[in-house]
Amino acid sequence: MSELSRRGFLGALAVPAMTAAAPGLPPWPDANLSEEEFWASIRQQFTIPAHETFFNTCTLGAMPRAVQDAVIEHFRGSAVTLAHWDYRPENPDWFAGYRPQLELRGKLAALIHADAEEVAVTQNATLGMNFLAHGIDLRPGDEVLSTDQEHPGGRCGWELRAKREGMVWKPLPIGQSPEEIVRAFSAAMTARTRVLAFPHITSALGVVLPVKRLCALARERGALSFVDGAQAVGQVRVDVRDLGCDAYYSSPHKWLLAPAGSGLLYVRRDRLPGLWTTLASSEWDNQKAGAYRLMQYGTGNLSLLKGFEAAVDFHARLGSQRVEQRVMFLAGRLRAGLREIPGAAVYSRLHPELTSATTNWGLRGLNGAQLMDELWNRERIRVRASGPGVRQCCHIYNSPLEVDRVLALARTLATHGVSKSG
Ligand SMILES: Cc1ncc(COP(=O)(O)O)c(C=O)c1O
C-alpha cells in the first residue's frame, strides 16, 4: 500500500501537516523577522505559560503544539476508528510494535546522517544502552571503558553484565580538556578493552566529550565505540558517520522535544551482524531488515510515534545548525553573566570545546535544592538541583531575557541570601 493510500485509509487519523497550520496552531514565523523576533515567535509554539520559564530540558523537553496535536489527534482518531482495523498487512496498524516504522526511521536517519535500516526506534536511551550492553559477546575479563559521570541509563547494563558474567566495567574521570580526556582513555586501554562506551554530552554537568577522537582511538586499537547521545540529539548537530562511532543512542524526548518514551538506536551497518537481539519477538532473527530486529518489544503506542515524527519535522524545519547556534548563544550568555557574580561558581567544564547548552552552577551559601526553590518560588523559573548547584539547560523556547532574569536573581541571592520562608 502506498503512503498516499495509507493516509487516505486512515482518514481521521491523518497527522496535521507542518506546512498547513491546524486550527489554533500558531503560525510559523516569517522568514524576514529579526533573530529575536523569530525566536519569540517560536516560543508561541509551546504551551508552557509565558510567566513560567523552563530550563530543565535535560530531564524532559517541552513539546511544541504540533507534537501535542499529532499525539492527541491520532490517539482520539484511533480510538474512534478502531473497528475499521482489519489487520491485513497491506493496511495500517492501530498500534506500534509489529511494523518496521520506515517513515519515522528514515527521518531519524536523515537527522543523524545514517541509513534508515541502521536506526531502530526504541523508547529511550536506557533501552539503547541495554541493547548494546547485552547484545555483544564478551568474555570474563574483557573490559568496557566509560566515564565516572554516566547516567544510570548509560551505565547499568554494563554493571549488570560485570556482576553476572565477570566482564570489567571501568569508569574514568573526565579531565578539563579534550586532550586530557583522550589521554585518560588511551592510557586505560589494554589488550582486553573491547568497548569505549561514553556520552556525547554528560548528564549532570553537560560536558561535551571529544567523541570523534575517542571513536578514532577505539578503532585504532580494535575496540568498539558506543555513544550515549541522550543529551545531544536536538541540541547539537549529530553526524554519526563523521563521528565514526559503531553505535549511538538517544532519548529524543529531551532536546528533540518528542513525547516522553521516544528513543533511537543507531548501529553501523557492518556492526549489526555482531550484535545479538536482546528483546525477542517474531522478527528477532531477521538479519535482512537491518535494525528492525532491535524493535521487537511487542505492542506499543502508535500515537506517541506520530508525535515523535512531528518532533523530528519540527526540528528539521528549524534546522539543527540554527538550533545549536541559538542554544549555545543563550548558554554562553548565562556563563558570561555568572562569571561577573561574586560567589557564583560554574561546575561545568569551561574549556570552550567541552561546553554545551547545559550549565551546572551554584551560589556560595546555598545548596542546590535551595537555589532551585528560590528560582521557582520567586520567579517561576524551573531548573533542577544537581550536586552542589543546579543544572540549567537553555533551549529554543528560552530567551536572553529569561537568562538575564536568572542572573539578576542570582545577584540578589548572592548579596542578600535566601528568603526566610525558603
Ligand atoms: C546522558 C544520559 N544518558 C541516559 C539517560 C537516560 O535517559 P532515559 O531515561 O530517557 O532512558 C539520561 C537521562 O537524563 C542521560 O542524561
The ligand as a MOL file (V3000), in Angstrom:
LIG
                    3D

  0  0  0     0  0            999 V3000
M  V30 BEGIN CTAB
M  V30 COUNTS 16 16 0 0 0
M  V30 BEGIN ATOM
M  V30 1 C 23.4810 11.0360 29.2940 0
M  V30 2 C 22.1920 10.3190 29.6270 0
M  V30 3 N 22.0740 9.0150 29.3000 0
M  V30 4 C 20.9560 8.3330 29.5430 0
M  V30 5 C 19.8660 8.9290 30.1480 0
M  V30 6 C 18.6390 8.1170 30.3920 0
M  V30 7 O 17.5870 8.6060 29.6300 0
M  V30 8 P 16.2080 7.8220 29.5730 0
M  V30 9 O 15.6420 7.8110 30.9600 0
M  V30 10 O 15.3790 8.6490 28.6550 0
M  V30 11 O 16.4700 6.4670 29.0770 0
M  V30 12 C 19.9420 10.2830 30.5010 0
M  V30 13 C 18.8210 10.9460 31.1650 0
M  V30 14 O 18.8850 12.0430 31.6510 0
M  V30 15 C 21.1380 10.9900 30.2390 0
M  V30 16 O 21.2690 12.2760 30.5550 0
M  V30 END ATOM
M  V30 BEGIN BOND
M  V30 1 1 1 2
M  V30 2 1 2 3
M  V30 3 2 2 15
M  V30 4 2 3 4
M  V30 5 1 4 5
M  V30 6 1 5 6
M  V30 7 2 5 12
M  V30 8 1 6 7
M  V30 9 1 7 8
M  V30 10 2 8 9
M  V30 11 1 8 10
M  V30 12 1 8 11
M  V30 13 1 12 13
M  V30 14 1 12 15
M  V30 15 2 13 14
M  V30 16 1 15 16
M  V30 END BOND
M  V30 END CTAB
M  END
